[in-house]
Amino acid sequence: MLSESPTLAMSARAKELKAQGKAVLDFSAGEPDFRPPAAVTAAVTEYLQTRPVHYAPVPGMPALRDAAAAEFARYHGRAITRGEILVSCGAKHSLANLFMVTLSPGDEVVIPAPYWVSYADMVRLGDGVPVIVPTRREDGWRLQPDALAAALTERTRFIILGNPTNPTGAGYPAGLLRQLGEVMARVAPRCWLLVDDIYRRLVYGGFEHVSAFATLADVTDQIVIADGVSKSYSMTGYRIGFLLAPANVVAAASRLQGHVTSGAATPSQIAALAALTDPSCEAAVRDMHAAFTRRREFVLAGLQALPGLDVVAPDGAFYLFCDVSRHLGPGTQFADDIAFATWLLEQKLVGTVPGTAFGAPGHLRLSYAAADESLRDGLQRLGEALAGLPPPRDA
Ligand SMILES: Cc1ncc(COP(=O)(O)O)c(C=O)c1O
């Protein structure tokens, strides 16, 4: 049975409490809090005022596919054709399409934990078997070559790497990516690498995001990329994502999409086209990035100052993944991270997401995609909440 997305459930509950008039300070959001770039809103408004809104072509409007191909060609340093791009209703949809058309029953998909909540359920939707491979805080939550080698079998169809990853923000530097590529080529030469690049423009602190295509030159025909406008352009509600894959995979995913959703919403495609092609959008993306950089430093320092929390400085995305295990278990108030997160939300009105949702019990994910003052007040409230708890257990 499919599970409800726990991140969406936590956000929904926080919103529900807010709607009841409660002053929730919410660190559970998985989306930027900004308005999209002005050119995006202008383009979609003009379109709606001047045209009827018809179905879009199933794989995406040609102009948008070409714009995405041009952007990816520039970024990945290789020629990319329209046929290698599928436009879907968000990167979530791109990924679900991919697994449904490529997996056969029993095919295995390696998913490093902590993982984004939807990967495993999407793999199951495609009749595949998620193979969860834990990563360690000491390794910066990055999948290591020996752990990958041990997880690969003859049935492995995909390895998923979030670069950077939700919920930990861990990114893959070129050296480690190359080592993982070598393991894949040696141990499971028929396996494919799926890189989820949805947060690639949101990296900080000197971390340099690298293109998997450019880094793994020997296996380029086994790389699939998921990307989109949701996070970097603050366009989550528009629901536009991209799959960059060999043309036969795109064609198969497009056939499936044609029967399930048809093409993504026409106004949203117009909006995404503006995001990718209007030069003024770059400045807006840079401004959002600057705000995230500032907030990341502020919240990271604030959390590191609180008793009994351990947090690794993330390379990217807009989350901090906090080890709270010293506040859990015998001698503390909470049995586990779910009890802790529930108490924080219901009693202290601080929204977080428990690590169990990401395959990492004992942790909380805090998103800093919120206004500066909410982050400041939220940290203060979190500090007060922790001060009222029994002292944290020894590390
Ligand atoms: C790691 C990761 N991949 C993909 C997505 C999906 O993004 P979209 O809004 O484009 O469906 C998300 C959104 O939360 C995410 O965190």
The ligand as an SDF file (V2000), in Angstrom:
LIG
                    3D

 16 16  0  0  0  0  0  0  0  0999 V2000
   14.3390   15.7850   -3.8660 C   0  0  0  0  0  0  0  0  0  0  0  0
   13.1220   16.2410   -4.5700 C   0  0  0  0  0  0  0  0  0  0  0  0
   12.9040   15.8400   -5.8260 N   0  0  0  0  0  0  0  0  0  0  0  0
   11.8220   16.2100   -6.5100 C   0  0  0  0  0  0  0  0  0  0  0  0
   10.8800   17.0250   -5.9330 C   0  0  0  0  0  0  0  0  0  0  0  0
    9.6380   17.3670   -6.7330 C   0  0  0  0  0  0  0  0  0  0  0  0
    9.6020   18.6520   -7.1690 O   0  0  0  0  0  0  0  0  0  0  0  0
    8.3470   19.1820   -8.0320 P   0  0  0  0  0  0  0  0  0  0  0  0
    7.7200   20.2530   -7.2250 O   0  0  0  0  0  0  0  0  0  0  0  0
    8.9750   19.7010   -9.2980 O   0  0  0  0  0  0  0  0  0  0  0  0
    7.4470   18.0420   -8.2850 O   0  0  0  0  0  0  0  0  0  0  0  0
   11.0420   17.4730   -4.6320 C   0  0  0  0  0  0  0  0  0  0  0  0
   10.0020   18.3140   -3.9810 C   0  0  0  0  0  0  0  0  0  0  0  0
    9.8430   18.3570   -2.8000 O   0  0  0  0  0  0  0  0  0  0  0  0
   12.2030   17.0860   -3.9230 C   0  0  0  0  0  0  0  0  0  0  0  0
   12.4290   17.4880   -2.6770 O   0  0  0  0  0  0  0  0  0  0  0  0
  1  2  1  0
  2  3  1  0
  2 15  2  0
  3  4  2  0
  4  5  1  0
  5  6  1  0
  5 12  2  0
  6  7  1  0
  7  8  1  0
  8  9  2  0
  8 10  1  0
  8 11  1  0
 12 13  1  0
 12 15  1  0
 13 14  2  0
 15 16  1  0
M  END
$$$$
